[in-house]
Amino acid sequence: MNPAEARSGHYRVDPNHTRVAWSVSHNGFSTFQAMLTDVSGSLVLDVAHPEASKLDISIDMTKAASGLPKFDETLRGASIFNSAAFPSATFKSTRVERYGDRDAKVTGDLTFLGVTRPVTLDVRFNRAGPGSGAPGYRLGFDAKAVIDRNQFGLLAMPSIGNQVTLVVEAEFLLSEPKL
């Protein structure tokens, strides 16, 4: 579907179809991947003026999962994600720039470990319309960004890579049509 034909309105994250995968070099031997699956938030989409759209996301860091239960405890612990002190990470958009038919750059403030830094997501619109799962009209997007973990104060495990790739799969359900 053409993004210009999507419905403007207020959307909420479909938590069953939204997740953030992150990956980092594991000492140069492999690329370690893990998931952040408890995502909530909203999107205010203005199709006529995409630059006026707003994205506000929260990720529950207490549920970060690598698939390795013992490492997950370390991952959520004080030396890495410190999820007891910083139970969530947030992203609040500050600028949306559409380019091409289905692509946009969404810049916003990412707050992680109590540090807020600007991050730009490369976003691709996938589809809009009725879908499976929760009934109703939905939008689907994929996005990607690369961040430097050191800029957020994540200095533990210096032998792993500093560049962290974030890959987002997101679906939003229309909660209020029209703006």
MARMIMI-663445 format. One record per atom (N, C-alpha, C): x, z, y; residue number from 1. Coordinates in Angstrom, 3 decimals, padded with zeros to 6 digits. Atoms other than C-alpha are relative to their C-alpha. Layout:
NULO         X         Z         Y  num
NULO         X         Z         Y  NUM
...
***
This chain:
NULO         X         Z         Y  num
NULO   000.839   000.000  -001.189    1
NULO   000.000   000.000   000.000    1
NULO   000.876   000.000   001.242    1
NULO  -000.665   000.036  -001.296    2
NULO   001.088  -000.713   003.529    2
NULO  -000.151   001.368   000.672    2
NULO   000.115  -001.311  -000.649    3
NULO   001.916   002.599   005.293    3
NULO  -000.933  -000.014   001.209    3
NULO   000.876   000.081  -001.169    4
NULO  -000.005   001.377   008.354    4
NULO  -001.464   000.139  -000.384    4
NULO   001.377  -000.144   000.473    5
NULO  -003.158   001.493   006.213    5
NULO  -000.306   001.393  -000.531    5
NULO   000.226  -001.376   000.451    6
NULO  -002.699   005.149   005.211    6
NULO  -000.888   000.720   001.008    6
NULO   000.885  -000.780  -000.871    7
NULO  -005.052   007.749   006.668    7
NULO   000.802   001.026   000.801    7
NULO  -000.555  -001.065  -000.838    8
NULO  -003.922   009.866   009.609    8
NULO  -000.735   001.289  -000.312    8
NULO   000.661  -001.283   000.203    9
NULO  -004.650   013.551   009.288    9
NULO   000.982   001.096  -000.346    9
NULO  -000.773  -001.171   000.406   10
NULO  -003.460   016.959   008.173   10
NULO   000.046   000.027  -001.523   10
NULO  -000.216  -000.009   001.441   11
NULO  -001.982   017.080   004.672   11
NULO   000.694   001.290  -000.398   11
NULO  -000.714  -001.140   000.549   12
NULO  -000.753   019.898   002.470   12
NULO   000.767  -000.450  -001.237   12
NULO  -000.820   000.328   001.156   13
NULO   001.948   019.766  -000.184   13
NULO  -000.815   000.181  -001.275   13
NULO   000.528  -000.171   001.354   14
NULO   000.705   019.157  -003.709   14
NULO   001.134   000.653  -000.796   14
NULO  -001.122  -000.709   000.627   15
NULO   002.860   021.818  -005.412   15
NULO   000.306  -000.471  -001.415   15
NULO  -000.226   000.488   001.355   16
NULO   002.436   020.224  -008.844   16
NULO   000.752  -001.333  -000.036   16
NULO  -000.643   001.308  -000.050   17
NULO   003.956   016.939  -007.689   17
NULO   001.052  -000.078   001.103   17
NULO  -001.037  -000.044  -001.030   18
NULO   006.645   018.049  -005.257   18
NULO   001.139   000.872  -000.492   18
NULO  -001.183  -000.775   000.389   19
NULO   010.181   019.202  -005.982   19
NULO   001.218  -000.539   000.735   19
NULO  -001.284   000.380  -000.591   20
NULO   013.693   019.126  -004.605   20
NULO   001.051   000.162  -001.092   20
NULO  -001.138  -000.064   000.913   21
NULO   016.563   018.268  -006.912   21
NULO   001.253   000.043   000.862   21
NULO  -001.264  -000.025  -000.731   22
NULO   020.031   019.133  -005.717   22
NULO   001.131  -000.183  -000.993   22
NULO  -001.149   000.234   000.869   23
NULO   023.364   018.095  -007.085   23
NULO   001.284   000.187   000.797   23
NULO  -001.305  -000.269  -000.601   24
NULO   027.007   018.943  -006.429   24
NULO   001.070  -000.317  -001.046   24
NULO  -001.098   000.264   000.918   25
NULO   030.338   017.950  -007.936   25
NULO   000.414   001.298  -000.696   25
NULO  -000.441  -001.157   000.773   26
NULO   031.306   020.353  -010.716   26
NULO   001.484  -000.161  -000.309   26
NULO  -001.456   000.052   000.133   27
NULO   035.071   020.587  -010.231   27
NULO   000.525  -001.415  -000.228   27
NULO  -000.417   001.374   000.183   28
NULO   035.243   016.790  -010.239   28
NULO  -000.247  -000.555  -001.395   28
NULO   000.242   000.450   001.372   29
NULO   034.293   016.619  -013.932   29
NULO  -001.356  -000.671  -000.164   29
NULO   001.357   000.520   000.148   30
NULO   030.573   015.956  -013.564   30
NULO  -000.791   000.339   001.263   30
NULO   000.908  -000.338  -001.097   31
NULO   027.666   016.160  -011.170   31
NULO  -001.035   000.971  -000.546   31
NULO   000.929  -001.043   000.438   32
NULO   025.749   019.403  -011.657   32
NULO  -001.301  -000.139   000.769   32
NULO   001.315   000.134  -000.621   33
NULO   022.009   019.177  -010.985   33
NULO  -000.862   001.210  -000.295   33
NULO   000.955  -001.083   000.180   34
NULO   019.342   021.822  -010.513   34
NULO  -001.240  -000.303   000.831   34
NULO   001.293   000.281  -000.627   35
NULO   015.777   022.051  -009.214   35
NULO  -000.520   001.165   000.834   35
NULO   000.791  -000.930  -000.798   36
NULO   013.754   023.773  -006.545   36
NULO  -001.431  -000.532  -000.110   36
NULO   001.321   000.543   000.334   37
NULO   010.166   023.427  -007.728   37
NULO  -001.160   000.696   000.686   37
NULO   001.085  -000.714  -000.677   38
NULO   008.173   025.926  -005.673   38
NULO   000.048  -000.347   001.485   38
NULO  -000.024   000.553  -001.353   39
NULO   007.555   023.944  -002.480   39
NULO  -001.402   000.077   000.584   39
NULO   001.287  -000.027  -000.700   40
NULO   004.772   024.470   000.053   40
NULO   000.208  -000.562   001.402   40
NULO  -000.132   000.470  -001.366   41
NULO   004.009   023.137   003.493   41
NULO  -001.051  -001.007   000.380   41
NULO   000.998   000.902  -000.554   42
NULO   002.199   020.597   005.572   42
NULO   000.654  -001.207   000.665   42
NULO  -000.374   001.226  -000.691   43
NULO   002.412   017.132   007.053   43
NULO  -001.160  -000.367   000.901   43
NULO   000.979   000.559  -000.924   44
NULO   000.557   015.990   010.144   44
NULO   000.443  -001.435   000.212   44
NULO  -000.365   001.411  -000.040   45
NULO   000.570   012.210   009.876   45
NULO  -000.833  -000.733   001.040   45
NULO   000.632   000.857  -001.000   46
NULO  -000.211   009.959   012.830   46
NULO   000.471  -001.425  -000.291   46
NULO  -000.384   001.341   000.434   47
NULO  -000.190   006.436   011.417   47
NULO   000.240  -000.919   001.194   47
NULO  -000.153   000.856  -001.181   48
NULO  -000.614   004.781   014.826   48
NULO   001.276   000.325   000.770   48
NULO  -001.204  -000.453  -000.710   49
NULO   002.286   006.806   016.240   49
NULO   000.826   000.862  -000.950   49
NULO  -000.741  -000.790   000.996   50
NULO   004.551   007.837   013.327   50
NULO   000.993   000.977   000.612   50
NULO  -000.968  -000.894  -000.656   51
NULO   007.032   009.374   015.773   51
NULO  -000.631   001.330   000.407   51
NULO   000.704  -001.243  -000.341   52
NULO   004.370   012.010   016.559   52
NULO  -000.325   000.841  -001.236   52
NULO   000.277  -000.730   001.237   53
NULO   004.080   013.078   012.904   53
NULO   000.898   001.231  -000.104   53
NULO  -000.729  -001.269   000.146   54
NULO   005.238   016.581   011.921   54
NULO   000.008   000.440  -001.453   54
NULO  -000.178  -000.487   001.360   55
NULO   006.570   018.002   008.669   55
NULO   000.505   001.436   000.072   55
NULO  -000.370  -001.414   000.026   56
NULO   006.844   021.735   007.925   56
NULO  -000.003   000.449  -001.468   56
NULO  -000.145  -000.268   001.429   57
NULO   008.167   022.724   004.475   57
NULO   000.681   001.344  -000.223   57
NULO  -000.647  -001.242   000.421   58
NULO   009.081   025.996   002.764   58
NULO   000.294  -000.105  -001.496   58
NULO  -000.424   000.046   001.394   59
NULO   010.997   026.285  -000.520   59
NULO   000.330   001.410  -000.447   59
NULO  -000.231  -001.329   000.543   60
NULO   010.958   029.441  -002.623   60
NULO   001.337   000.000  -000.759   60
NULO  -001.334  -000.013   000.593   61
NULO   014.644   030.062  -003.400   61
NULO   000.110   000.999  -001.150   61
NULO  -000.049  -000.971   001.099   62
NULO   013.829   032.943  -005.782   62
NULO  -000.300  -000.654  -001.339   62
NULO   000.332   000.705   001.241   63
NULO   012.752   030.328  -008.322   63
NULO   000.921  -001.183  -000.258   63
NULO  -000.973   001.060   000.247   64
NULO   015.785   028.038  -008.157   64
NULO   000.366   000.007  -001.478   64
NULO  -000.221   000.078   001.441   65
NULO   016.424   026.771  -011.675   65
NULO   000.982  -001.108  -000.348   65
NULO  -000.992   000.966   000.468   66
NULO   019.366   025.050  -013.319   66
NULO  -000.237  -000.404  -001.446   66
NULO   000.177   000.221   001.429   67
NULO   018.085   025.141  -016.882   67
NULO   000.930   000.877  -000.832   67
NULO  -000.921  -000.929   000.659   68
NULO   020.753   027.740  -017.701   68
NULO  -000.386   001.415   000.450   68
NULO   000.557  -001.288  -000.454   69
NULO   019.000   031.151  -017.573   69
NULO   001.024   000.999   000.533   69
NULO  -000.994  -000.967  -000.503   70
NULO   022.155   033.275  -017.188   70
NULO   000.573  -000.468   001.336   70
NULO  -000.526   000.504  -001.260   71
NULO   023.516   030.996  -014.478   71
NULO  -001.052   000.096   001.102   71
NULO   001.061  -000.122  -001.008   72
NULO   020.120   031.047  -012.726   72
NULO   000.031   001.360   000.678   72
NULO  -000.121  -001.333  -000.595   73
NULO   020.571   034.791  -012.206   73
NULO   001.144   000.021   001.020   73
NULO  -001.139   000.080  -000.914   74
NULO   023.986   034.129  -010.637   74
NULO  -000.353  -000.855   001.210   74
NULO   000.384   000.932  -001.054   75
NULO   022.602   031.213  -008.622   75
NULO  -000.874   000.680   001.048   75
NULO   000.910  -000.694  -000.923   76
NULO   019.851   033.374  -007.089   76
NULO   000.621   001.267   000.576   76
NULO  -000.637  -001.256  -000.385   77
NULO   022.233   036.331  -006.678   77
NULO   000.677  -000.054   001.362   77
NULO  -000.563  -000.200  -001.343   78
NULO   024.026   037.630  -003.589   78
NULO   001.162  -000.937   000.318   78
NULO  -001.180   000.816  -000.293   79
NULO   027.138   035.450  -003.966   79
NULO  -000.315  -001.473   000.235   79
NULO   000.318   001.422  -000.189   80
NULO   025.309   032.101  -003.948   80
NULO  -001.229  -000.134   000.902   80
NULO   001.195   000.213  -000.829   81
NULO   021.669   031.725  -002.768   81
NULO  -000.498   001.275   000.672   81
NULO   000.406  -001.285  -000.576   82
NULO   021.180   035.443  -002.020   82
NULO  -001.506   000.021   000.272   82
NULO   001.448   000.141  -000.185   83
NULO   017.458   034.966  -002.582   83
NULO  -000.715   001.329   000.265   83
NULO   000.615  -001.281  -000.357   84
NULO   016.762   038.699  -002.234   84
NULO  -000.048   000.149   001.522   84
NULO  -000.055  -000.094  -001.466   85
NULO   017.843   038.545   001.432   85
NULO  -000.621  -001.225   000.670   85
NULO   000.498   001.262  -000.569   86
NULO   016.812   034.893   002.020   86
NULO  -000.887  -000.688  -001.029   86
NULO   000.859   000.508   001.079   87
NULO   013.836   034.193  -000.252   87
NULO  -000.501  -001.428   000.191   87
NULO   000.471   001.378  -000.187   88
NULO   013.008   030.845   001.314   88
NULO   000.966  -000.787   000.875   88
NULO  -000.663   000.956  -000.881   89
NULO   014.570   027.800   002.886   89
NULO  -001.114  -000.792   000.654   89
NULO   001.054   000.735  -000.693   90
NULO   012.585   025.854   005.485   90
NULO   000.560  -001.263   000.649   90
NULO  -000.330   001.226  -000.724   91
NULO   012.593   022.399   007.037   91
NULO  -001.155  -000.278   000.944   91
NULO   001.007   000.309  -001.021   92
NULO   010.746   021.678   010.293   92
NULO   000.475  -001.236   000.749   92
NULO  -000.416   001.250  -000.626   93
NULO   010.839   018.134   011.602   93
NULO   000.050   000.125   001.518   93
NULO  -000.130   000.070  -001.460   94
NULO   011.962   017.455   015.159   94
NULO  -000.105  -001.438   000.497   94
NULO   000.075   001.405  -000.398   95
NULO   011.981   013.640   015.129   95
NULO  -000.284  -000.857  -001.231   95
NULO   000.306   000.984   001.042   96
NULO   010.516   010.809   013.044   96
NULO   000.259  -001.368   000.587   96
NULO  -000.310   001.361  -000.444   97
NULO   011.928   007.308   013.381   97
NULO  -000.296  -000.952  -001.154   97
NULO   000.348   000.969   001.036   98
NULO   010.292   004.555   011.376   98
NULO   000.864  -001.243   000.165   98
NULO  -000.706   001.281  -000.001   99
NULO   012.310   001.492   010.429   99
NULO  -000.414  -000.741  -001.271   99
NULO   000.468   000.759   001.150  100
NULO   011.283  -001.297   008.101  100
NULO  -001.454   000.304  -000.291  100
NULO   001.411  -000.161   000.352  101
NULO   007.927  -001.402   006.383  101
NULO  -000.338   001.364  -000.570  101
NULO   000.331  -001.231   000.724  102
NULO   008.184   001.754   004.282  102
NULO   001.009   001.117   000.198  102
NULO  -001.091  -000.963  -000.117  103
NULO   011.208   003.681   005.516  103
NULO   000.008   000.705   001.356  103
NULO  -000.116  -000.785  -001.237  104
NULO   011.826   006.400   008.084  104
NULO   001.175   000.958  -000.135  104
NULO  -000.959  -001.099  -000.071  105
NULO   014.462   008.871   009.147  105
NULO  -000.758   001.171   000.611  105
NULO   000.665  -001.205  -000.485  106
NULO   012.998   012.343   009.511  106
NULO   001.083   001.042   000.219  106
NULO  -000.998  -001.001  -000.370  107
NULO   015.313   014.703   011.363  107
NULO  -000.729   001.304   000.262  107
NULO   000.620  -001.298  -000.223  108
NULO   014.584   018.389   011.439  108
NULO   001.010   001.111  -000.139  108
NULO  -000.826  -001.196   000.112  109
NULO   015.935   021.898   011.351  109
NULO  -000.164   000.582  -001.391  109
NULO  -000.027  -000.631   001.321  110
NULO   016.904   023.123   007.883  110
NULO   000.560   001.401   000.180  110
NULO  -000.466  -001.381  -000.021  111
NULO   017.185   026.896   007.631  111
NULO   000.227   000.440  -001.437  111
NULO  -000.423  -000.384   001.344  112
NULO   019.079   028.073   004.567  112
NULO   001.039   001.102   000.157  112
NULO  -000.888  -001.168  -000.104  113
NULO   020.851   031.417   004.090  113
NULO   000.041   000.548   001.429  113
NULO   000.089  -000.520  -001.356  114
NULO   019.703   032.356   007.591  114
NULO   000.670  -000.858   001.052  114
NULO  -000.676   000.910  -000.923  115
NULO   021.570   029.435   009.178  115
NULO  -000.885  -001.229   000.201  115
NULO   000.811   001.174  -000.315  116
NULO   019.702   026.628   010.941  116
NULO   000.897  -001.107   000.527  116
NULO  -000.795   001.168  -000.381  117
NULO   021.280   023.180   011.216  117
NULO  -000.889  -001.237  -000.069  117
NULO   000.767   001.243   000.092  118
NULO   019.909   019.694   011.882  118
NULO   000.384  -000.781  -001.262  118
NULO  -000.189   000.828   001.194  119
NULO   019.470   017.508   008.795  119
NULO  -000.932  -001.197   000.135  119
NULO   000.828   001.202  -000.023  120
NULO   018.193   013.941   008.524  120
NULO  -000.291  -000.445  -001.426  120
NULO   000.463   000.502   001.286  121
NULO   016.160   012.831   005.525  121
NULO  -000.244  -001.500   000.112  121
NULO   000.361   001.414   000.123  122
NULO   016.050   009.156   004.556  122
NULO  -001.233  -000.037  -000.885  122
NULO   001.300  -000.114   000.668  123
NULO   012.386   008.830   003.583  123
NULO  -000.551  -001.383  -000.328  123
NULO   000.667   001.224   000.419  124
NULO   010.604   006.112   001.648  124
NULO  -001.440   000.320  -000.346  124
NULO   001.424  -000.095   000.308  125
NULO   006.810   005.838   001.661  125
NULO  -000.248  -000.750  -001.301  125
NULO   000.292   000.635   001.282  126
NULO   005.576   005.101  -001.870  126
NULO  -001.409  -000.563  -000.067  126
NULO   001.387   000.418   000.188  127
NULO   001.801   004.975  -001.822  127
NULO  -000.938   001.003   000.650  127
NULO   001.083  -000.863  -000.472  128
NULO  -001.428   006.376  -000.395  128
NULO  -001.272  -000.399  -000.722  128
NULO   001.281   000.276   000.641  129
NULO  -004.859   006.664  -001.970  129
NULO  -000.365   001.107  -000.956  129
NULO   000.381  -001.002   001.000  130
NULO  -006.712   008.583  -004.659  130
NULO   001.015  -000.005  -001.127  130
NULO  -000.996  -000.088   001.067  131
NULO  -004.473   009.830  -007.437  131
NULO  -000.463   000.922  -001.105  131
NULO   000.319  -000.903   001.101  132
NULO  -004.401   011.812  -010.633  132
NULO   000.369   001.423   000.410  132
NULO  -000.251  -001.400  -000.345  133
NULO  -004.173   015.575  -010.687  133
NULO  -001.132   000.513   000.875  133
NULO   001.018  -000.537  -000.915  134
NULO  -005.969   017.410  -007.892  134
NULO  -000.756  -001.167   000.638  134
NULO   000.760   001.119  -000.578  135
NULO  -008.806   015.205  -006.631  135
NULO   000.252  -000.117   001.503  135
NULO  -000.114   000.208  -001.430  136
NULO  -008.613   013.673  -003.201  136
NULO   001.006  -001.072   000.350  136
NULO  -000.890   001.017  -000.550  137
NULO  -006.652   011.308  -001.026  137
NULO   001.390   000.598   000.134  137
NULO  -001.371  -000.513  -000.024  138
NULO  -002.877   011.666  -001.253  138
NULO   000.974  -001.043   000.515  138
NULO  -001.137   000.828  -000.413  139
NULO   000.387   010.306   000.104  139
NULO   001.172   000.371  -000.883  139
NULO  -001.194  -000.277   000.779  140
NULO   003.621   009.977  -001.850  140
NULO   001.242  -000.530   000.691  140
NULO  -001.272   000.339  -000.633  141
NULO   007.188   009.911  -000.539  141
NULO   001.157   000.424  -000.893  141
NULO  -001.277  -000.457   000.535  142
NULO   010.746   010.112  -001.827  142
NULO   000.945   000.106   001.188  142
NULO  -000.945  -000.182  -001.107  143
NULO   013.579   011.324   000.384  143
NULO   001.345   000.437  -000.550  143
NULO  -001.352  -000.388   000.400  144
NULO   017.302   011.941   000.252  144
NULO   000.787   000.425   001.233  144
NULO  -000.925  -000.449  -001.051  145
NULO   019.867   013.809   002.349  145
NULO   001.238   000.566  -000.670  145
NULO  -001.227  -000.635   000.455  146
NULO   023.427   015.009   001.948  146
NULO   000.372   001.036   001.049  146
NULO  -000.391  -001.074  -000.910  147
NULO   024.425   018.348   003.446  147
NULO   001.345   000.571  -000.431  147
NULO  -001.249  -000.701   000.278  148
NULO   027.677   020.259   003.673  148
NULO  -000.348   001.481  -000.150  148
NULO   000.398  -001.385   000.276  149
NULO   027.073   023.642   002.045  149
NULO   000.765   001.003   000.853  149
NULO  -000.802  -000.911  -000.819  150
NULO   029.868   025.227   004.102  150
NULO  -000.634   000.232   001.366  150
NULO   000.643  -000.143  -001.306  151
NULO   027.905   024.601   007.310  151
NULO  -001.132   001.026  -000.020  151
NULO   001.054  -001.002   000.131  152
NULO   025.254   026.971   005.959  152
NULO   000.563   001.338  -000.492  152
NULO  -000.630  -001.246   000.403  153
NULO   027.766   029.647   005.012  153
NULO   000.066   000.201  -001.503  153
NULO  -000.073  -000.115   001.457  154
NULO   027.644   028.913   001.273  154
NULO   001.427  -000.325  -000.432  154
NULO  -001.432   000.159   000.237  155
NULO   031.325   029.466   000.553  155
NULO   000.409   000.399  -001.412  155
NULO  -000.312  -000.429   001.366  156
NULO   031.128   030.868  -003.003  156
NULO   000.409  -001.199  -000.839  156
NULO  -000.438   001.025   000.949  157
NULO   032.730   028.903  -005.828  157
NULO   000.688  -001.169   000.707  157
NULO  -000.683   001.033  -000.781  158
NULO   035.245   026.964  -003.708  158
NULO   000.466  -001.208  -000.791  158
NULO  -000.469   001.136   000.785  159
NULO   036.215   024.701  -006.612  159
NULO  -001.072  -001.076  -000.196  159
NULO   001.027   001.041   000.113  160
NULO   032.861   022.907  -006.618  160
NULO  -000.074  -000.769   001.317  160
NULO   000.066   000.852  -001.183  161
NULO   032.065   020.149  -004.141  161
NULO  -000.716   000.650   001.172  161
NULO   000.652  -000.487  -001.215  162
NULO   031.068   020.861  -000.568  162
NULO  -001.248  -000.805   000.333  162
NULO   001.139   000.864  -000.299  163
NULO   028.677   017.916  -000.331  163
NULO  -001.088   000.212  -001.047  163
NULO   001.152  -000.217   000.875  164
NULO   025.239   018.677  -001.775  164
NULO  -001.014  -001.088   000.295  164
NULO   001.009   001.047  -000.147  165
NULO   022.826   015.825  -002.378  165
NULO  -001.362   000.595  -000.321  165
NULO   001.380  -000.438   000.190  166
NULO   019.145   016.664  -001.973  166
NULO  -000.860  -001.232  -000.235  166
NULO   000.936   001.081   000.299  167
NULO   016.571   014.366  -003.579  167
NULO  -001.386   000.626  -000.090  167
NULO   001.334  -000.578  -000.120  168
NULO   012.932   015.062  -002.735  168
NULO  -001.025  -000.977  -000.559  168
NULO   001.180   000.724   000.448  169
NULO   009.844   013.869  -004.585  169
NULO  -001.181   000.783   000.553  169
NULO   001.061  -000.764  -000.660  170
NULO   006.766   014.769  -002.557  170
NULO  -001.330  -000.755   000.002  170
NULO   001.361   000.495  -000.161  171
NULO   003.026   014.264  -002.686  171
NULO  -000.754   000.990   000.864  171
NULO   000.792  -000.797  -000.926  172
NULO   000.632   015.497  -000.021  172
NULO  -001.465  -000.350  -000.186  172
NULO   001.452   000.183   000.107  173
NULO  -003.130   015.990  -000.263  173
NULO  -000.624   000.131   001.374  173
NULO   000.698  -000.030  -001.285  174
NULO  -005.355   015.227   002.711  174
NULO  -000.906   001.226   000.049  174
NULO   000.841  -001.174  -000.154  175
NULO  -006.916   018.460   003.941  175
NULO  -000.944  -000.141   001.185  175
NULO   000.856   000.249  -001.172  176
NULO  -008.300   017.362   007.329  176
NULO   000.209  -001.431   000.457  176
NULO  -000.168   001.352  -000.519  177
NULO  -008.918   013.708   008.086  177
NULO  -000.025  -000.009   001.524  177
NULO  -000.086   000.188  -001.451  178
NULO  -008.257   012.526   011.628  178
NULO   000.907   001.042   000.624  178
NULO  -000.870  -000.925  -000.727  179
NULO  -005.973   014.166   014.116  179
NULO  -000.737   000.629   001.142  179
***
